[in-house]
Amino acid sequence: MRRSRRKTVITILVMAGLLLWAVFPFYWMLVTSIKTNDEIYGPVAAIIPTTFTTQHWRELFTRTAFVVQFRNSLIISGSTTLLSMAIGSLGAYAVARLQFAGRTIAARSLIYSYLVPPAVLFIPLFQLMSSLGLLNSLQGLIISYLTFTVPFCTWLLVGYFKTVPVELEEAALVDGCNRLTTLVRITLPLSAPALVVVALFSFTLSWNEFLYALVFNQDANTRPVTAGLTAMAVEDVFFWGRMMAAAALGSLPPIILYTAAQRYVVRGLTLGAVKG
């Protein structure tokens, strides 16, 4: 009994520490956004502020392009997610079900392309976007984001599609369905957990991306939230109140999506990893 109680106490303490470690950054963002400038730039940073102000929030919406940049992030991340799911589903189905020359090489290339650091690709991508006239545009960022979301989505869906019984697809083919109809009506509905994981990861990766957004889009009205935060630091002056308010709002969409689809994420990752 004593050992069991000790294990329980230790487990609770460890989980409480991890929870505090995860929640404290969000608490600090919110607290900083409502502090006065005297407390923010004071010699000692107060964990619990003594005075509160909404000045930084008002300045965020009136003196910055945050609203436009937040809309840009939604458009870019949403479009990238939909395109990644569409392209990834077609590619994953081809690798998982079809027999063609170079199938193994194509499957391995997905992993290799996903492992390439974005810092290596942004120079050739910049030249490509410049030649196509896609700099300072939302379309350019969407296309560039597909370079790291599509390989991940395809690789994850390949493992999950292999868990779908092939007999169901063969029966649909016998009934007159073609490959595309079989994918849409049989495979994708049975792979809903994996599709949710793909959508969440694609949205999160494109929402949090910083390097491409900073390099490709110099216009403040075409930048997403992540790159827009850099405008709140002028030389050696940091507008911490506005920056923390923008960071708090910018972190909400991924948190809401993950909270709403948490059970699908766990199921999709485990099934795809174990059976794929």
Secondary structure as UniProt FT lines:
FT   HELIX           2..33
FT   HELIX           37..40
FT   HELIX           55..62
FT   HELIX           66..97
FT   TURN            101..102
FT   HELIX           103..115
FT   HELIX           118..132
FT   TURN            135..136
FT   HELIX           138..161
FT   TURN            162..163
FT   HELIX           166..174
FT   TURN            175..176
FT   HELIX           179..182
FT   HELIX           183..187
FT   HELIX           188..190
FT   HELIX           192..208
FT   HELIX           211..216
FT   HELIX           220..222
FT   HELIX           225..228
FT   HELIX           229..232
FT   STRAND          233..234
FT   TURN            235..236
FT   STRAND          237..238
FT   HELIX           240..250
FT   HELIX           252..260
FT   HELIX           262..275
//
